[in-house]
Amino acid sequence: MPKVLRIDGYRFFFYSDERQEPPHVHVEKGDAVAKVWLQPVRLASAAGFNPGELKRTRELAFEYQVEFVERWNAHFDN
């Protein structure tokens, strides 16, 4: 489970067995979880985040989108 970014209490990471899916990151903060597609950035699923935290999750995904996609491609040799 490669960690991609830890910021403001959010942890962004990949699962190594999800090569067959489009580029995305998983996000955890406490007990809350989400999955964010990266091209384009959009929320795939979420549980436990309040609206402000979801907004921040999307903002961070937009801010780091290029880095996340580069890390995804490097991890999965794309």
PDB file as gemmi writes it, atoms N, CA and C in Angstrom:
CRYST1    1.000    1.000    1.000  90.00  90.00  90.00 P 1                      
ATOM      1  N   MET A   1       0.839  -1.164   0.000  1.00  0.00           N  
ATOM      2  CA  MET A   1       0.000   0.000   0.000  1.00  0.00           C  
ATOM      3  C   MET A   1       0.895   1.242   0.000  1.00  0.00           C  
ATOM      4  N   PRO A   2       1.344   1.684  -1.172  1.00  0.00           N  
ATOM      5  CA  PRO A   2       2.232   2.838  -1.248  1.00  0.00           C  
ATOM      6  C   PRO A   2       1.547   4.126  -0.792  1.00  0.00           C  
ATOM      7  N   LYS A   3       2.153   4.789   0.179  1.00  0.00           N  
ATOM      8  CA  LYS A   3       1.659   6.085   0.625  1.00  0.00           C  
ATOM      9  C   LYS A   3       2.154   7.125  -0.361  1.00  0.00           C  
ATOM     10  N   VAL A   4       1.266   8.023  -0.762  1.00  0.00           N  
ATOM     11  CA  VAL A   4       1.606   9.035  -1.748  1.00  0.00           C  
ATOM     12  C   VAL A   4       1.779  10.402  -1.088  1.00  0.00           C  
ATOM     13  N   LEU A   5       0.937  10.707  -0.103  1.00  0.00           N  
ATOM     14  CA  LEU A   5       0.997  12.013   0.532  1.00  0.00           C  
ATOM     15  C   LEU A   5       0.327  11.938   1.896  1.00  0.00           C  
ATOM     16  N   ARG A   6       0.916  12.626   2.866  1.00  0.00           N  
ATOM     17  CA  ARG A   6       0.271  12.819   4.167  1.00  0.00           C  
ATOM     18  C   ARG A   6       0.305  14.318   4.433  1.00  0.00           C  
ATOM     19  N   ILE A   7      -0.903  14.909   4.588  1.00  0.00           N  
ATOM     20  CA  ILE A   7      -1.007  16.353   4.779  1.00  0.00           C  
ATOM     21  C   ILE A   7      -2.299  16.673   5.527  1.00  0.00           C  
ATOM     22  N   ASP A   8      -2.223  17.593   6.458  1.00  0.00           N  
ATOM     23  CA  ASP A   8      -3.406  18.050   7.207  1.00  0.00           C  
ATOM     24  C   ASP A   8      -4.205  16.914   7.827  1.00  0.00           C  
ATOM     25  N   GLY A   9      -3.549  15.826   8.185  1.00  0.00           N  
ATOM     26  CA  GLY A   9      -4.251  14.684   8.774  1.00  0.00           C  
ATOM     27  C   GLY A   9      -4.813  13.708   7.755  1.00  0.00           C  
ATOM     28  N   TYR A  10      -4.707  14.019   6.471  1.00  0.00           N  
ATOM     29  CA  TYR A  10      -5.192  13.142   5.399  1.00  0.00           C  
ATOM     30  C   TYR A  10      -4.030  12.272   4.919  1.00  0.00           C  
ATOM     31  N   ARG A  11      -4.328  11.020   4.650  1.00  0.00           N  
ATOM     32  CA  ARG A  11      -3.323  10.107   4.093  1.00  0.00           C  
ATOM     33  C   ARG A  11      -3.828   9.633   2.729  1.00  0.00           C  
ATOM     34  N   PHE A  12      -3.081   9.936   1.686  1.00  0.00           N  
ATOM     35  CA  PHE A  12      -3.411   9.539   0.315  1.00  0.00           C  
ATOM     36  C   PHE A  12      -2.524   8.360  -0.052  1.00  0.00           C  
ATOM     37  N   PHE A  13      -3.114   7.317  -0.627  1.00  0.00           N  
ATOM     38  CA  PHE A  13      -2.351   6.108  -0.932  1.00  0.00           C  
ATOM     39  C   PHE A  13      -3.020   5.312  -2.040  1.00  0.00           C  
ATOM     40  N   PHE A  14      -2.260   4.330  -2.569  1.00  0.00           N  
ATOM     41  CA  PHE A  14      -2.757   3.376  -3.570  1.00  0.00           C  
ATOM     42  C   PHE A  14      -2.823   1.999  -2.933  1.00  0.00           C  
ATOM     43  N   TYR A  15      -3.657   1.144  -3.489  1.00  0.00           N  
ATOM     44  CA  TYR A  15      -3.578  -0.293  -3.230  1.00  0.00           C  
ATOM     45  C   TYR A  15      -2.868  -0.909  -4.430  1.00  0.00           C  
ATOM     46  N   SER A  16      -1.882  -1.732  -4.182  1.00  0.00           N  
ATOM     47  CA  SER A  16      -1.060  -2.288  -5.260  1.00  0.00           C  
ATOM     48  C   SER A  16      -1.798  -3.258  -6.169  1.00  0.00           C  
ATOM     49  N   ASP A  17      -2.957  -3.745  -5.760  1.00  0.00           N  
ATOM     50  CA  ASP A  17      -3.690  -4.716  -6.585  1.00  0.00           C  
ATOM     51  C   ASP A  17      -4.781  -4.062  -7.436  1.00  0.00           C  
ATOM     52  N   GLU A  18      -4.708  -2.739  -7.645  1.00  0.00           N  
ATOM     53  CA  GLU A  18      -5.755  -2.048  -8.395  1.00  0.00           C  
ATOM     54  C   GLU A  18      -5.272  -1.512  -9.742  1.00  0.00           C  
ATOM     55  N   ARG A  19      -4.277  -2.175 -10.308  1.00  0.00           N  
ATOM     56  CA  ARG A  19      -3.715  -1.789 -11.604  1.00  0.00           C  
ATOM     57  C   ARG A  19      -4.787  -1.713 -12.697  1.00  0.00           C  
ATOM     58  N   GLN A  20      -5.796  -2.563 -12.630  1.00  0.00           N  
ATOM     59  CA  GLN A  20      -6.802  -2.638 -13.684  1.00  0.00           C  
ATOM     60  C   GLN A  20      -7.765  -1.453 -13.671  1.00  0.00           C  
ATOM     61  N   GLU A  21      -7.757  -0.659 -12.614  1.00  0.00           N  
ATOM     62  CA  GLU A  21      -8.660   0.487 -12.520  1.00  0.00           C  
ATOM     63  C   GLU A  21      -7.981   1.750 -13.054  1.00  0.00           C  
ATOM     64  N   PRO A  22      -8.773   2.751 -13.419  1.00  0.00           N  
ATOM     65  CA  PRO A  22      -8.172   4.030 -13.818  1.00  0.00           C  
ATOM     66  C   PRO A  22      -7.415   4.644 -12.633  1.00  0.00           C  
ATOM     67  N   PRO A  23      -6.495   5.574 -12.901  1.00  0.00           N  
ATOM     68  CA  PRO A  23      -5.733   6.196 -11.817  1.00  0.00           C  
ATOM     69  C   PRO A  23      -6.642   6.810 -10.753  1.00  0.00           C  
ATOM     70  N   HIS A  24      -6.328   6.505  -9.504  1.00  0.00           N  
ATOM     71  CA  HIS A  24      -7.091   7.026  -8.373  1.00  0.00           C  
ATOM     72  C   HIS A  24      -6.263   6.929  -7.103  1.00  0.00           C  
ATOM     73  N   VAL A  25      -6.702   7.621  -6.081  1.00  0.00           N  
ATOM     74  CA  VAL A  25      -6.088   7.518  -4.763  1.00  0.00           C  
ATOM     75  C   VAL A  25      -7.173   7.214  -3.750  1.00  0.00           C  
ATOM     76  N   HIS A  26      -6.760   6.549  -2.695  1.00  0.00           N  
ATOM     77  CA  HIS A  26      -7.611   6.357  -1.532  1.00  0.00           C  
ATOM     78  C   HIS A  26      -7.169   7.385  -0.499  1.00  0.00           C  
ATOM     79  N   VAL A  27      -8.111   7.827   0.322  1.00  0.00           N  
ATOM     80  CA  VAL A  27      -7.835   8.844   1.327  1.00  0.00           C  
ATOM     81  C   VAL A  27      -8.398   8.370   2.658  1.00  0.00           C  
ATOM     82  N   GLU A  28      -7.607   8.520   3.703  1.00  0.00           N  
ATOM     83  CA  GLU A  28      -8.073   8.225   5.055  1.00  0.00           C  
ATOM     84  C   GLU A  28      -7.762   9.410   5.950  1.00  0.00           C  
ATOM     85  N   LYS A  29      -8.668   9.664   6.864  1.00  0.00           N  
ATOM     86  CA  LYS A  29      -8.453  10.631   7.943  1.00  0.00           C  
ATOM     87  C   LYS A  29      -9.240  10.105   9.123  1.00  0.00           C  
ATOM     88  N   GLY A  30      -8.537   9.645  10.140  1.00  0.00           N  
ATOM     89  CA  GLY A  30      -9.228   8.989  11.246  1.00  0.00           C  
ATOM     90  C   GLY A  30      -9.928   7.747  10.729  1.00  0.00           C  
ATOM     91  N   ASP A  31     -11.214   7.639  11.018  1.00  0.00           N  
ATOM     92  CA  ASP A  31     -12.005   6.492  10.545  1.00  0.00           C  
ATOM     93  C   ASP A  31     -12.672   6.751   9.194  1.00  0.00           C  
ATOM     94  N   ALA A  32     -12.538   7.954   8.664  1.00  0.00           N  
ATOM     95  CA  ALA A  32     -13.168   8.301   7.396  1.00  0.00           C  
ATOM     96  C   ALA A  32     -12.315   7.800   6.229  1.00  0.00           C  
ATOM     97  N   VAL A  33     -12.991   7.393   5.154  1.00  0.00           N  
ATOM     98  CA  VAL A  33     -12.308   6.888   3.960  1.00  0.00           C  
ATOM     99  C   VAL A  33     -12.972   7.450   2.712  1.00  0.00           C  
ATOM    100  N   ALA A  34     -12.177   7.554   1.644  1.00  0.00           N  
ATOM    101  CA  ALA A  34     -12.706   7.986   0.354  1.00  0.00           C  
ATOM    102  C   ALA A  34     -11.833   7.432  -0.750  1.00  0.00           C  
ATOM    103  N   LYS A  35     -12.394   7.428  -1.939  1.00  0.00           N  
ATOM    104  CA  LYS A  35     -11.676   7.050  -3.151  1.00  0.00           C  
ATOM    105  C   LYS A  35     -11.913   8.172  -4.149  1.00  0.00           C  
ATOM    106  N   VAL A  36     -10.811   8.662  -4.754  1.00  0.00           N  
ATOM    107  CA  VAL A  36     -10.899   9.799  -5.664  1.00  0.00           C  
ATOM    108  C   VAL A  36     -10.279   9.422  -7.002  1.00  0.00           C  
ATOM    109  N   TRP A  37     -11.080   9.501  -8.077  1.00  0.00           N  
ATOM    110  CA  TRP A  37     -10.553   9.319  -9.426  1.00  0.00           C  
ATOM    111  C   TRP A  37      -9.688  10.520  -9.746  1.00  0.00           C  
ATOM    112  N   LEU A  38      -8.664  10.337 -10.570  1.00  0.00           N  
ATOM    113  CA  LEU A  38      -7.712  11.408 -10.840  1.00  0.00           C  
ATOM    114  C   LEU A  38      -7.821  12.026 -12.226  1.00  0.00           C  
ATOM    115  N   GLN A  39      -8.497  11.371 -13.170  1.00  0.00           N  
ATOM    116  CA  GLN A  39      -8.575  11.905 -14.532  1.00  0.00           C  
ATOM    117  C   GLN A  39      -9.981  11.771 -15.084  1.00  0.00           C  
ATOM    118  N   PRO A  40     -10.863  12.718 -14.826  1.00  0.00           N  
ATOM    119  CA  PRO A  40     -10.682  13.942 -14.062  1.00  0.00           C  
ATOM    120  C   PRO A  40     -10.830  13.677 -12.565  1.00  0.00           C  
ATOM    121  N   VAL A  41     -10.426  14.657 -11.772  1.00  0.00           N  
ATOM    122  CA  VAL A  41     -10.573  14.518 -10.315  1.00  0.00           C  
ATOM    123  C   VAL A  41     -12.053  14.556  -9.982  1.00  0.00           C  
ATOM    124  N   ARG A  42     -12.503  13.472  -9.355  1.00  0.00           N  
ATOM    125  CA  ARG A  42     -13.895  13.406  -8.884  1.00  0.00           C  
ATOM    126  C   ARG A  42     -13.992  12.334  -7.823  1.00  0.00           C  
ATOM    127  N   LEU A  43     -14.916  12.534  -6.931  1.00  0.00           N  
ATOM    128  CA  LEU A  43     -15.109  11.609  -5.829  1.00  0.00           C  
ATOM    129  C   LEU A  43     -15.770  10.330  -6.325  1.00  0.00           C  
ATOM    130  N   ALA A  44     -15.157   9.193  -6.049  1.00  0.00           N  
ATOM    131  CA  ALA A  44     -15.740   7.901  -6.426  1.00  0.00           C  
ATOM    132  C   ALA A  44     -16.621   7.370  -5.303  1.00  0.00           C  
ATOM    133  N   SER A  45     -16.153   7.499  -4.058  1.00  0.00           N  
ATOM    134  CA  SER A  45     -16.922   7.034  -2.907  1.00  0.00           C  
ATOM    135  C   SER A  45     -16.348   7.670  -1.655  1.00  0.00           C  
ATOM    136  N   ALA A  46     -17.168   7.706  -0.602  1.00  0.00           N  
ATOM    137  CA  ALA A  46     -16.693   8.266   0.666  1.00  0.00           C  
ATOM    138  C   ALA A  46     -17.603   7.803   1.788  1.00  0.00           C  
ATOM    139  N   ALA A  47     -17.004   7.691   2.967  1.00  0.00           N  
ATOM    140  CA  ALA A  47     -17.762   7.358   4.168  1.00  0.00           C  
ATOM    141  C   ALA A  47     -17.067   7.987   5.369  1.00  0.00           C  
ATOM    142  N   GLY A  48     -17.835   8.683   6.182  1.00  0.00           N  
ATOM    143  CA  GLY A  48     -17.316   9.211   7.431  1.00  0.00           C  
ATOM    144  C   GLY A  48     -16.772  10.623   7.383  1.00  0.00           C  
ATOM    145  N   PHE A  49     -16.601  11.192   6.196  1.00  0.00           N  
ATOM    146  CA  PHE A  49     -16.129  12.565   6.082  1.00  0.00           C  
ATOM    147  C   PHE A  49     -17.295  13.535   6.206  1.00  0.00           C  
ATOM    148  N   ASN A  50     -17.084  14.670   6.875  1.00  0.00           N  
ATOM    149  CA  ASN A  50     -18.116  15.709   6.875  1.00  0.00           C  
ATOM    150  C   ASN A  50     -17.944  16.533   5.593  1.00  0.00           C  
ATOM    151  N   PRO A  51     -18.900  17.380   5.247  1.00  0.00           N  
ATOM    152  CA  PRO A  51     -18.805  18.133   3.987  1.00  0.00           C  
ATOM    153  C   PRO A  51     -17.528  18.966   3.856  1.00  0.00           C  
ATOM    154  N   GLY A  52     -17.070  19.590   4.919  1.00  0.00           N  
ATOM    155  CA  GLY A  52     -15.842  20.378   4.866  1.00  0.00           C  
ATOM    156  C   GLY A  52     -14.623  19.519   4.581  1.00  0.00           C  
ATOM    157  N   GLU A  53     -14.582  18.334   5.179  1.00  0.00           N  
ATOM    158  CA  GLU A  53     -13.461  17.418   4.932  1.00  0.00           C  
ATOM    159  C   GLU A  53     -13.480  16.896   3.505  1.00  0.00           C  
ATOM    160  N   LEU A  54     -14.673  16.621   2.977  1.00  0.00           N  
ATOM    161  CA  LEU A  54     -14.768  16.183   1.577  1.00  0.00           C  
ATOM    162  C   LEU A  54     -14.299  17.281   0.635  1.00  0.00           C  
ATOM    163  N   LYS A  55     -14.667  18.516   0.951  1.00  0.00           N  
ATOM    164  CA  LYS A  55     -14.214  19.646   0.129  1.00  0.00           C  
ATOM    165  C   LYS A  55     -12.691  19.710   0.159  1.00  0.00           C  
ATOM    166  N   ARG A  56     -12.096  19.584   1.337  1.00  0.00           N  
ATOM    167  CA  ARG A  56     -10.642  19.638   1.462  1.00  0.00           C  
ATOM    168  C   ARG A  56      -9.985  18.470   0.734  1.00  0.00           C  
ATOM    169  N   THR A  57     -10.596  17.298   0.787  1.00  0.00           N  
ATOM    170  CA  THR A  57     -10.084  16.126   0.074  1.00  0.00           C  
ATOM    171  C   THR A  57     -10.009  16.409  -1.422  1.00  0.00           C  
ATOM    172  N   ARG A  58     -11.071  16.969  -1.975  1.00  0.00           N  
ATOM    173  CA  ARG A  58     -11.089  17.305  -3.402  1.00  0.00           C  
ATOM    174  C   ARG A  58     -10.060  18.388  -3.736  1.00  0.00           C  
ATOM    175  N   GLU A  59      -9.951  19.400  -2.870  1.00  0.00           N  
ATOM    176  CA  GLU A  59      -8.964  20.456  -3.103  1.00  0.00           C  
ATOM    177  C   GLU A  59      -7.547  19.888  -3.158  1.00  0.00           C  
ATOM    178  N   LEU A  60      -7.232  19.017  -2.220  1.00  0.00           N  
ATOM    179  CA  LEU A  60      -5.898  18.407  -2.201  1.00  0.00           C  
ATOM    180  C   LEU A  60      -5.677  17.518  -3.418  1.00  0.00           C  
ATOM    181  N   ALA A  61      -6.711  16.787  -3.824  1.00  0.00           N  
ATOM    182  CA  ALA A  61      -6.583  15.934  -5.013  1.00  0.00           C  
ATOM    183  C   ALA A  61      -6.322  16.793  -6.253  1.00  0.00           C  
ATOM    184  N   PHE A  62      -7.005  17.930  -6.375  1.00  0.00           N  
ATOM    185  CA  PHE A  62      -6.743  18.833  -7.500  1.00  0.00           C  
ATOM    186  C   PHE A  62      -5.326  19.394  -7.423  1.00  0.00           C  
ATOM    187  N   GLU A  63      -4.926  19.819  -6.234  1.00  0.00           N  
ATOM    188  CA  GLU A  63      -3.609  20.425  -6.057  1.00  0.00           C  
ATOM    189  C   GLU A  63      -2.475  19.463  -6.398  1.00  0.00           C  
ATOM    190  N   TYR A  64      -2.641  18.199  -6.040  1.00  0.00           N  
ATOM    191  CA  TYR A  64      -1.585  17.196  -6.231  1.00  0.00           C  
ATOM    192  C   TYR A  64      -1.880  16.222  -7.368  1.00  0.00           C  
ATOM    193  N   GLN A  65      -2.843  16.521  -8.213  1.00  0.00           N  
ATOM    194  CA  GLN A  65      -3.262  15.612  -9.274  1.00  0.00           C  
ATOM    195  C   GLN A  65      -2.098  15.151 -10.147  1.00  0.00           C  
ATOM    196  N   VAL A  66      -1.276  16.077 -10.619  1.00  0.00           N  
ATOM    197  CA  VAL A  66      -0.176  15.711 -11.515  1.00  0.00           C  
ATOM    198  C   VAL A  66       0.781  14.761 -10.797  1.00  0.00           C  
ATOM    199  N   GLU A  67       1.147  15.096  -9.574  1.00  0.00           N  
ATOM    200  CA  GLU A  67       2.048  14.228  -8.807  1.00  0.00           C  
ATOM    201  C   GLU A  67       1.425  12.850  -8.571  1.00  0.00           C  
ATOM    202  N   PHE A  68       0.138  12.815  -8.223  1.00  0.00           N  
ATOM    203  CA  PHE A  68      -0.530  11.532  -7.981  1.00  0.00           C  
ATOM    204  C   PHE A  68      -0.519  10.665  -9.237  1.00  0.00           C  
ATOM    205  N   VAL A  69      -0.828  11.247 -10.386  1.00  0.00           N  
ATOM    206  CA  VAL A  69      -0.850  10.478 -11.635  1.00  0.00           C  
ATOM    207  C   VAL A  69       0.559   9.994 -11.977  1.00  0.00           C  
ATOM    208  N   GLU A  70       1.557  10.859 -11.796  1.00  0.00           N  
ATOM    209  CA  GLU A  70       2.938  10.431 -12.048  1.00  0.00           C  
ATOM    210  C   GLU A  70       3.327   9.275 -11.134  1.00  0.00           C  
ATOM    211  N   ARG A  71       2.962   9.361  -9.867  1.00  0.00           N  
ATOM    212  CA  ARG A  71       3.284   8.288  -8.916  1.00  0.00           C  
ATOM    213  C   ARG A  71       2.524   7.014  -9.266  1.00  0.00           C  
ATOM    214  N   TRP A  72       1.269   7.155  -9.708  1.00  0.00           N  
ATOM    215  CA  TRP A  72       0.463   5.996 -10.133  1.00  0.00           C  
ATOM    216  C   TRP A  72       1.165   5.302 -11.296  1.00  0.00           C  
ATOM    217  N   ASN A  73       1.531   6.085 -12.313  1.00  0.00           N  
ATOM    218  CA  ASN A  73       2.183   5.513 -13.493  1.00  0.00           C  
ATOM    219  C   ASN A  73       3.517   4.872 -13.143  1.00  0.00           C  
ATOM    220  N   ALA A  74       4.292   5.489 -12.278  1.00  0.00           N  
ATOM    221  CA  ALA A  74       5.574   4.909 -11.873  1.00  0.00           C  
ATOM    222  C   ALA A  74       5.356   3.609 -11.094  1.00  0.00           C  
ATOM    223  N   HIS A  75       4.362   3.609 -10.217  1.00  0.00           N  
ATOM    224  CA  HIS A  75       4.114   2.412  -9.404  1.00  0.00           C  
ATOM    225  C   HIS A  75       3.654   1.235 -10.257  1.00  0.00           C  
ATOM    226  N   PHE A  76       2.778   1.536 -11.230  1.00  0.00           N  
ATOM    227  CA  PHE A  76       2.232   0.460 -12.050  1.00  0.00           C  
ATOM    228  C   PHE A  76       2.951   0.325 -13.395  1.00  0.00           C  
ATOM    229  N   ASP A  77       4.087   0.982 -13.555  1.00  0.00           N  
ATOM    230  CA  ASP A  77       4.906   0.891 -14.777  1.00  0.00           C  
ATOM    231  C   ASP A  77       4.121   1.224 -16.030  1.00  0.00           C  
ATOM    232  N   ASN A  78       3.306   2.262 -15.972  1.00  0.00           N  
ATOM    233  CA  ASN A  78       2.523   2.679 -17.154  1.00  0.00           C  
ATOM    234  C   ASN A  78       3.303   3.686 -17.954  1.00  0.00           C  
TER     235      ASN A  78                                                      
END                                                                             
